[in-house]
């Protein structure tokens, strides 16, 4: 009864315990470390961003300014580069070249990235989930075999002959299938699935779910961090890949944008007079156009990326 009839001063005293003013004070050493760590991280970030800033600046600088040696970050800050040195001719050339074929290649890359990423996530997850079950007897044979493929492969000629025999040359599947499953990413997903509490899966089985139901309704909803991380990894892999296009895609209409830009860079200063005039900054323009979509997407999934790497790489 006395607990119910507490006086106001007593209640006020209990609430006072949670006052933010009573939080633990940081020591002088910890504050010094925080300041030093912040300054160090800012410096590292600036050093990391410098090459990207230089590429962007170079891609928008006119040819005569680059050839004259006027291009520099300090020159831009000191306003040594005037408005006359600013040019978008390289972007216009790359985008409008050969009746705007760049836009078609960009659409091809978006298609390859979307389809390839979805298929890679599906097959990687359905392979990684059974591998996370130590009691599954087939894992004693399957796990070493999968890990073996991470260190040893059939080689370029064997892969090319395989795609040729399957009739996948000059097909979009010839571009997607060789990158469909990454052994390293499968191992990361397996480590994450192993961290899921077994009690949740057993509770799902008690409620009537089969193994596939447990995977779909319990394991996958709890795996948002690793799924987001793998989405980023696979999307970047498909977006930047051009070598498979060089091997298997002879039809230019099926090229991804990375291979198209690679041909522009390789041909800069060659037979095309326009490319000769802009060979100084055409490489930087190609790099900016290639990495721009990934840079725009990354901030939205950064938190999942960090969480997924930590949970997928550490096992208690």
N, C-alpha and C positions, 0 to 999 in steps of 0.2 A: 504494500500500500504506500510505503514511503517513496518508492520509485516513481509512483504515478503523481504524487503530490509534491514534486520538487518546486522549490521557489524560483522566482525569476532570476535572482542573482546567481543561483546554482546553475541554471540553464545557460545563462550568459557566460559563466565561467567555462562551461564545457564547449560552447561554440567558439570561444576565444582560442581554443587549441588549434583550430583550423585556419587561423588568421594568416594570410600570406606574409605578414611581417615577421612571423616566427620561423621562416625557412632557414635552412642551414647556410651560414655565411661561407662564401668561397675564400680560400686562402690566397695569400699574395702570390705564392708559387703557381697556383692554378690559373690565376688571372694573367700572370706573365706568360704562361704557356699558351693560353688562349689567344692573346695578342700576337705572340710570335707565330703561332700556327696560322692565324688568319692572314698575316702579312706574307708568310711563305706560300700559302695557297693562292693568294692573289698574284704573286709574282710568277708562280708556275702557270697559272691560267693565262697570264699575258704572254708568256713565252710560247704557250701552246697555240694561242689564237693568232700570233704574229704571221705564220705562213698563210693562214686562211685570209687574213686581212690583206696581205700582200697580193694574193691571187685575185681577190675581188678588185682591188685597186688596179692591178695590171690589166684585168679584163675590160675595164672601162676607160683605159688610157689610150690615147691615139698612138699610132705607130711611130710618128716622128719624135714624140716625147720619149718613147721607150728606146729607140735607136740612139737618141741623143744622150741617153743616160740620166734623164731627169726624173725617172721614176724612183720614188722611195717614200717610206712612211713619214720620215721627217720632212721631206719636201712637201708632202700633202698637208702636214700640220702647219708648216711655215707658209703655206699658200704659195709655194713656188710653182705649183701646177695650177695654171689658170683654167678658165672655162673653155678656152680653145683646145686644151689638152684632153678634155673629156670627150669620149666618143663611144657610141654604141654600134659602130659599123660591124664589129666582129659578131655581135649577137644577131644583128640583122642578116649577116651573111650566113651564119650557121642555121638559123631558123628558116630562112626563105630559100635556101639552096635547093636547086632542082625541084621547083614547084612545091615548096613547103614539105618535103619528105621527112624533115625532122619531126614534125608533129605526128606523122604516121608511126615512126619508130618509137616515139614516146608512148603512144597508145599500145603498141606491141609490148613494150616493157611493162606497162601497167598490167596488161593481161597476163604476161608470164609471171610477174611477181605475185599477183593475187591468186591465180590458179596454183602456182607452184608452192606458195606459202601454205595455203589451205591443205593441199595434199600432203605436204611434208609434215605439218603438224599432226594430221590425222594418223599417218602411218608411223610416225615417230612415237606418238603417244600410245598407240595400241601395241607397239613393240616394247616400249619402256615399262609399261604397267606390269605385264607378266614377269619381266626380268626383275622387278622389285619384290617378288615373292620367293624367298629362299627355299620354301618347302616344295616348290614346283620342281619335280625331278628333272624335267627337260632342261632346266637352267644350267645344270652341271655340264651339259654339252653345248647349249646354245650360247651361254655367256662368253666362254673362251673363244668360240668361233666368231662372235660379233666383235670382240676386242681385237682379235687377230686382223680383221679387215681394217682397223684403224691404223695399223702400222705397215701392212703389206697389201698391195693392190695388183690387179692384173696388168696394169700398164696402159699406156695410151693406145698402142696398136690393138690390144685385145678389146678395149672399150670401143674403138672405132669399128672393128670387125663385127662386134656384137650389135651395135646400132645398125650397121649395114645389113646384117642377116635378118634383123627384126623388121626391116623396112622402115626404119624411123629417120633415115637421112632426108634432109630437107622437109622435116616435119617439126611442128612445135613440141611434140613429145620427145624428139631427139634433143631438144634444148633443156627440157624440164627433168626427164627421168634420170639422167646421170647425177643430178644433185638432189634427188628426192629424199634420201635419208642420210644424215650425217651421224656417224658413230659417236662422236664426241657429244653431240647434242642429246642423243639417246641416253648416254650415260648420265648426263646432267639431269634429265627428266626422271630417270630411274632413281637417282639419289633423292630427288624431291618426293617421289611417290613413296619411298621407304620411310619418309618422315611423317606421313599421314598416320594418325593413331589407328591401330587395328580394331579398337573397340567400336569406332564409327562404322567400319566396314562390316563387322560382325553384327552390329545393330541393324544395318540395312538388310543383311541376309535373314535375320530373324523376322523382319517385317515383310519378307517374301521376295526380295530382289535376288536375281541371279547374278553371276559374276559380271556380265556385261552391264546389268542395271546398277550394280555397285560402282562400276567404273564410270558410268554415265552420270548418275545422280549424286554420287558422293565424292569420288576421286577428282573428277574434272572440275566441279564447282569450287573445290578447295585448292585448285592448282592454278588460279589466276596469275600469280606472280611468275611462275615458270612458263606458262603459256605465253604471257606477254613478252618475256625475255626471248623465248624461242621464235616468236613472231618477228621480233626485231632482227634476230640473227639470220633467219631464213630469208626475210625480205631484203636485207642488205646483200645477201649472197646472190639472190636472183637478180637484183637490180644492177649490181656491178659486174655481173658475169658477161664476158664477151667471147671467151675462148671457145665455148661450146657452139656459139653461133658461127665462128670461123670454121669449125670442124664440120658441122652438120647442116648449116643453113646456107645454101647457095642462092636461094631466091631472096633478092634484096627486100622484097615487100614484107618478109618475115623477120628481118633483122631487129634486134633490140637497140635501144638508143646508145648503149655503151659501146657496142661494136661499130655503130655509125660514127660516133665521135672518135673512136680509135682510128678509123680509116681517115677521118679528117686530119687528125694529128699526124698520122703517118704520111699523108699527102701534102701537108703544109710545106710550102717552098718547093714543091715538085712541078708538075705540069700545069696546074691551074694558076693563071695570072693573079686572080683575086686572092688565092691562098698565099701566093708569094708575097704580096703586099702586106698581108696581115699575119705572117708567120710568127712575128714577135709575141703576140698576145693571144693567138688562137688556142694554144694549149690551156692557158688559164681560163679562157671562156668555156672550153669543153669541160674542164674540171668543175667549174661553178655550176654549170647546168646539170652535171651528173649528181653531185652531192646535195644540191638544194632540196629536193624532196625528202631525203632522209633526215637532213638537219631540221626540217620543219616538223617531221613526225616525232623525232626523238624526245623532245621535251614532254610530250603527252604520256609517254610510257616509261619515263626515266625512273620513277619510283618503283614500278614493277620490275624494271631491269635490275636495280640494286637488290631488291628483296629476293628476287628469283635466283640471282647468282649466289647470295649468301645461304639461302635455304637449300639450294640444290647442290652446293659444294661442301656443306658441313653436315655431318651425321653424328648424332649423339650415341 
